[in-house]
Amino acid sequence: MGSPKKDQNKGFFSAMSSGFSMFGNAMHRSVNGLLGYEGVEVINPEGGKEDAEEEAQRGRWKQEDRDSYWKMMHKYIGSDVTSMVTLPVLIFEPMTMLQKMAELMEYSHLLDLADECEDPYMRLVYASSWAVSVYFAYQRTWKPFNPILGETYEMANHGGISFISEQVSHHPPMSAGHAENEHFTYDVTSKLKTKFLGNSLDVYPLGRTRVTLKKDGVVLDLMPPPTKVNNLIFGRTWVDSPGEMIMTNLTTGDKVVLYFQPCGWFGAGRYEVDGYVYSADEEPKVLMTGKWNESLSYQPCDVEGEPLPGTELKEVWHVADVPEKDNFQYTHFAHKINSFDTAPRKLLASDSRLRPDRYALERGDLSKAGAEKSSLEERQRAEKRNREAKGHQFKPRWFDLTDEIASTPWGDLEVYKYNGKYREHRAAVDSSDSTNEVDVKSTEFSPWQYGNLSAE
């Protein structure tokens, strides 16, 4: 995608800002090309045999795997396949969706900065950069495991954060998460919606994310763009997230709109993010630009979107170094999420780290991982039959279903709210010798020791 030509009367940024409505549409043209960010990566959007061999060499697919998978999946074209299809373990990564939710905490220091910031527009620069930062990790093409109903994930020892997530519903699959430290609280209800299109998958983030900055009580609402997984079966698999990300300060009405450029042929526009921070009066205050796989920068601007004289672009976020030739394209933080380094001393026995299928896949035993995955899914079905026979209804432990229904561009969402019991539970467990949790400092543990997944 080429950069637009500069308007001779108004200048580039004002010409760009006049091309869309302030709150409804983010920019559809590239700031990055003008500023020297343009990069080229050869991508075949339709997939093809020429790059299928590269995928096979990376260990993801062999041709016979692709053929078998296609025979199974082609009948689901046009369907939501979030929970209706049993997928082969060879396309999975050793992480669950509950853990993937925690990856958003890697650059949580940006939320700390947002909380400490006095400037309301810079506050949105920091907070929206935090929201963009996770997309580098989200470009991994491996699928995380779907959590079992009642499964949990805990994270500690990172930025003073206490994090808990729980699978609160199986049909439809829904997760809820809560995190907090001295600067912020983070609450999310997540329900993915998908559409299988043959060689690609559209993923719609049917969820609600709220961040509360503790210093001033500011509440931020996040609406991310949809994601598209390309070349699922034929060609080199890659991920793109074209569309708008909108973060709204519900307290003041200020807003940031960032446009994720769609990837064109030969990678044109891939990774690029452009946008503005707006006041409640819909005036641009700060321009933001960069690449979601590298860095983001900002610069104050005037009411026409032009950079203010005497100012310059300043970097606000840069992706951390990553391991070389990692089997699953993991970041260092992703490895920490899977390790016990980020676990409290006594884990809930329902923690994702202890899943036997995830554990086996991490150790490279695909056969055992597949068998354990099937066993867990059968246990979940058996428990559901037993629960229904007794007339019982599953109730999450750490989150309560509210009467609130959130509206999203992709449908309505039932909202779960953190009930505060986890904080009390953690304090009690840390001060006792309870045997209901797994002591992660012990070398003698059996992955996923608990029996009834919905037991208190």
N, C-alpha and C positions, 0 to 999 in steps of 0.2 A: 504494500500500500504506500503510495507516494505521499509526501508531505504537501499540504495545501500551499498555494502561492500567497505571499504576503499582500494584504490589502494596502495599496499605496497611500490611501488617505488615513486609515485608522490604525494600521499596524497589524502584525500577525495575530496577537492574542485577542485583540478586540474583534478582529474579523472572525476569529474562531468562536468567541463567546457569543457573537450575534447569531451564530448558526444554529442555536438550540435554545429551547425554553429553559429558564434557569433551574427549575426544580424537577421538571418532568423528564428531561432528556440530558444525558451527559454528552460530551463531545464525541463525534464520530470521525474526527480527523486527528492526525498524529502530531503531538507536540514533540515527541521524541526524535523524529526525523530532523527537525530543525535544530535540536540541541545536541545532535551527534550520537544518539543512542541506537540508531538503526543498526540491526544485525540481521544476518541471513543464515538460516538453517534449512537445509533442503528437506522438505516434508512433502510426501505425497498424500493429500487429504483422502484420497479414495483407497489407498492401500494397494499393494501389488506384490508379485512374487520376488521382485528385485530386492525388497528390504525384509521379506519374510525370513530369508536365510540368516540375516543378522539377528533377528529375534530368537531363532533356534539356537544360535551360538551363545546367546546370553542365557540359555537354559529355560526360556519361558515356554516355547512351543516347538514341537516337532510336527512335521506335516501330518502324520497320522493322528496326532492329538487334535489338530485344527479340523480335520475332516470329520472326526467323531463328534467333536463339539458342535460343529455346524449342523450335523444330522439331528442332534438333540435340540438345538436352539431355534432353527429356522421357523418352526411352527409358532413361536412366541413373538414374531415380528409385529410391532405395534402395541405390544402389551407392557404393563407394568410388571417387571420381573423382580421387584425388591425382595419378595419372600416366597415366590411361587415356584422357584426352580432350585433343584439341588445341583450345585456346581462342583466341578472337579477340584480337588485340593491343590492341584498344580498351579492354579491361577491365583492362589491366596498368598498373602504375606503373614508372618507370624505376629499378628496384632489384631485386636478386635476393634469394632467401631467405637466402643467406649474409650479405648486407649487413643484412638485417632482424634476423638474430641479433645483430649488433653494436649494434643500437639499445638493447639492454639496458645498454649501458655509459654511456649519457648521464649518469645520476646515480650514477656509480660512486663518487663521494665518500662516499656513504652506506655503502659497504662499507669504505672507509678509516676512517670513524668507528666502524663495528662492530669493526674490528680493534683500534682504539685504546681501546675502551671496556672498563672493568673490570667493570661490572655485567653479568652474564650475560643478564638479561632485557632490558635496554636494547640489548644487542648484537643480540638478535632483533628489537627494534623497528626498528633501523636497517636490518638486512639484509632484513627482510620489506617495509619501505617501498621499498627498492631494487627488490625483485621486483615490487611493485605499480606502480611508476613507469612502466614501459614500456607499460602498457595505454592510456595516453593516445595513444601513437603507434599502437598496435594497432587503434584504432577506425577507421583509414583503411579505406575499402572497396575500394580498388584492389588487384589481385592482383600480388604480386611474381613475377618470372620464376623458373621452376624452374631450378636450376643444372645445367649440363652435367657429366657424370661427370669428375672431376678438376679442376673449376673451384675457384678459391680466392678468398678475400678477406682483405686485410691492412689493419689500421688501426694508426696510430701517432699521436703528437702530441696525445694526449688523456689527461690525468690520469696521465701516466707509464706508460700501458698499452701493452703489446704484444699485439695480437689477430691470430689466424689462424683461418680456418675453411676447410673443404674438403668438397666433395661426395664422399662415400666410397662411395656405392652409387646405382645408377640404378633398379633394380627389386629391392626397393622403394626409393623415394627416401629417402636418409638423408644427414644432414650431421653433421659433428663440429666443435666449436670449442674454442679454448683462449685464455684471456686471463690476463695477470698484470701486477702492478706490485709495489711494495715491500710492499704490505699484504695482497694476496690473490691466489689463483689461482682461475680459473673454468673449469670443464670441462663440456661438454654433448655428448650424443649425441641427435640429434633425428630422429624418424621420425613424420611426421604421418599420421593416419588420418582419413578423412572419410566422411560419409554425405550424399549428395545427396537432398534431400527435395522437389524441385520448385522452390519459390520460396525455399528456404532451404538452408543447408549447415551441418551440424554438423562441427566440427573438434575432434578429440581429440589432445591433446598427448602422444603416445606417445614420451616421451623421458626422459632422466635428466640432471638438473642438479645439480652439486656445486660448492660454494664452500668453499675452505680459507682461513681467516684465519691469516696467517703468525705473528703475535705469539705466540699460544698453541697453534697447530696445530688449532684448532677446525674441524670439518668440518660443513657445513650441507647438507642435502638439500632440494630444492624440488620440490613437486608442484603444478603450476598447475591452475586449473579449465579445463573445456572452453570452447570458443567457438562461438557461433552467428552466422552471417552471414544476416541476414534480408532479405527482399524482393530477392533476387538479380535477378529478371527483371521483376517487376511492383511498382511502388511505389518509395519512397525507400529505398535500401539503407542498412542500419545494422548495427552489430556489438554483440553483448552477450556477456558471459562469466559466466553465472550458475553458482554453485557454490562449492566450497571451494578455497582455496589453503592448503596446509600446508607449513610450513618446519620441519624438525626438526634440532636440534643432535644429531648422531649421537655426539658426544663425551660429552655430559652427559645426554641424554634430554629436555631442555627442548624446548618446541614452541610455535609460534604457529599458530593456526587463524583464518583470515580468511574471512568469507562474503561473496561478491559477490552482492548482491541481484539477482534477475531483474527485468527491465523489464516493467511491466504496461501496461495501456491508459493512454494520455495521458502515458506516461513515468514513471509512479509507480514509485519505487524505483530508477530507472535511475542507474547510476554508484556507488551506495552500497556501501561496504565497512565491515563491522563484525567485531570479533573480540577475542580475548584472547591474551596470551602466558601459557603455562602452565609451571609447574615440572615436573620429572620425576615428582613426586608428584601431578600432575594438578590442582594448585591454581592458579586464575587469579592472576596477579601484576600484569599491566598490561592495561588495555583500550585498544583501538585503534579509531578510527572516522574516517570521511571519505568522500571521493569519488575514484574512481580517475582522474577527468579534472580534478581540481582540487588536492586536498591530503589529507594524512593527519595525524592528531593522536593523541596518547597521553596516558594518565593512570594513575598507580598505583592499584591497587584492592585490596580485601580479599579474603578467601577466598570470599566470596559474590558477588564480582564488582562490589561497590559501590565508587565512587571513594573514596579515602582522604580523611578530613577534612583541610582545610588544603591540599589539592592542587588543581590546575586543569589543564584540557586544554592541551597544548603542541603546537604544530605541529612536525612532524619533516620533512615534505617538501611542497613546493609546485611545481606545474608551471611551467616557464619560459614566458616570452612566446613567442608563435608568429607567423610571418609572416601578414599579412592577405591573404585571397583568393588563397591559394597554389593553383596548378593541381592539385596532387595532395595537398593538405592536409598538406604536409610541415612538420615542425618545423625550426628552424634546425639542429639536430643532424643530422636526416636529410639536409639539403643538404650538411653537412660530410662525412657518410659517403660521399656520391656524388662529392665533390670530391677533388682531389689534395692538399688541405690536410691531410688525415688519412692520407696515403699515405707510406710510407717512400720514400727517394729513388729506389731502384730496385725497382719492383714485379715480382713474379712475372708472367710474361706471360700467365698464366691468370687474372688478377684480374678480378673482376666489373665493375669500372669500365670495362674495355676491351672488353666485349661490344659488338659492333656493333648488335645489336637494342636493347639498353638505351640505348646512346649515341644512336641515331636517335630513339627515343621521347622521350628527354630534350630533343632538339632540335625535337620536334613533328612529325617526319616519320613518320606512322603507316604509310604504304605501304612505306617502306624498312624500318621496324622489323619489319613482318610478314614481308617477304621474307627479311630476315636471320635472323629467328627460325626460319623453315622451313629455311633453309640449315644453320643450326647443328644442328638436330634431325636432319637427314639425314646430316650429317657424323658425328654421334654413332652413328646406326644403322649407317653404313658401317664405322666403326671397330670397333663391336661384332662385326660379321660377320667382319672381318679378324682380330680378336683370337681369336675362336672357331675360325676356320679354322686358325690357328697353334697352337691349344691353350694360349693364354696366358690368364692370369687377371689382371684389373685389381687393382692393389695401391695403396692410397692412399699419398701421399708423407709426410704429416705426422702421420698417425694410424694406429695398429695395431689390428686386430680382436683382442679378448681372448676368453677362454673364459667370461667372466662374462655371465650373462643377468639383466637387471633386470626385476622384476615391476612392472607399472603397473596401474591400474584398467581400462585399455583393451587390455591384452595384454602379452606379453613383448617384451623389447627386447635385441638384441645390442649390446654396449657397445664403443665404440671409445675408445682411450686415446691421448692426446698422447704422442708418442715423443721429444720433446725436440730433434728434428733441426732444427726451424725456427729455434730460437735460434742454433744453430751456423751454419746457412745464412746467417742475417741478418748475423751478425758477419763471416762470410767475404765476403759480397757488399759490405757497406759499406766494406770495406777493400781492395777490388779493383776492377779495371776490366772485370769480367765482362760479356759481351754477351748473356747468356742471359736477362736481365731488361730491362724497359722503363724507361728513364730518364725519370721523370715531369717532370723539369725541362726536358726537350727539348720544343720546340714541334712537332717532327716525329715524330709517332707515328701508327700506324695501329691503330685499335681491334682488340683481340684478334689479335695478330700470331702467336701460336703455332700450330703445325700439329697434331701428335699430342697430343690432350688428356691422355693418360695417360703421356706421355713424362717421364722424369726430367729 
